Amino acid sequence: PLPEAQLDRFFFKILLQPASLTELTEIVDRTCGDEPSQAEPVLPGGDVLEMQKLVRQVILAPHVSDYAARIVLATNPKSEHASEQARRFVRYGSSPRGMQALVVGAKVAALADERYHVSTEDVRRVALPALRHRLILNFEGEAEGVEPDAILANILQNVAGS
């Protein structure tokens, strides 16, 4: 396990299901055969840099930024905006880096839907992967087996979007 400060540096935490029998055999076939596997570039580096620029140009309206901020603040047990579950089960909530991941992830989600503005739905869509690893549970949360996703789902249900 990484220290909390290092976990916060990851953009998203994606939960993966175990590989199926078919997937496992395909992995072995591709990687353990007599032909060495070759990594190939998917995009030239310049294209990646252009995509990064494009993402930053996606419009984030003030009410959507405020919505994302209220979600982040709701994860912090000492915030006046804290959810009841965060107050009860969370030792440390999301940092400003979580807000950045939430906003940039929402901008990418908007572009994926061919829009040049972020909606509150885009923010909700990326909230779990952007924030789940940024909630550090307290003793009670750990002892009761509370999942950060459950706390975040509760927050998303209760923080009003504009």
Number of C-alpha atoms within 10 A of each C-alpha: 5 7 7 13 9 9 14 22 13 14 18 21 15 11 9 6 6 8 10 9 9 8 11 12 12 12 12 10 12 13 13 11 9 8 9 9 10 7 6 6 7 8 8 8 10 9 11 12 10 10 13 13 11 14 18 13 12 18 15 19 13 9 13 21 18 15 20 24 18 19 28 26 23 27 31 22 20 16 14 9 18 21 23 15 19 29 19 15 25 26 18 18 24 21 16 12 17 26 21 15 22 28 24 22 23 28 27 23 22 21 17 10 10 9 14 18 18 23 23 19 14 21 27 20 15 20 26 23 18 28 27 22 22 26 25 20 20 16 13 13 18 13 10 9 11 16 14 23 16 13 22 24 13 15 22 18 11 12 15 11 18 9
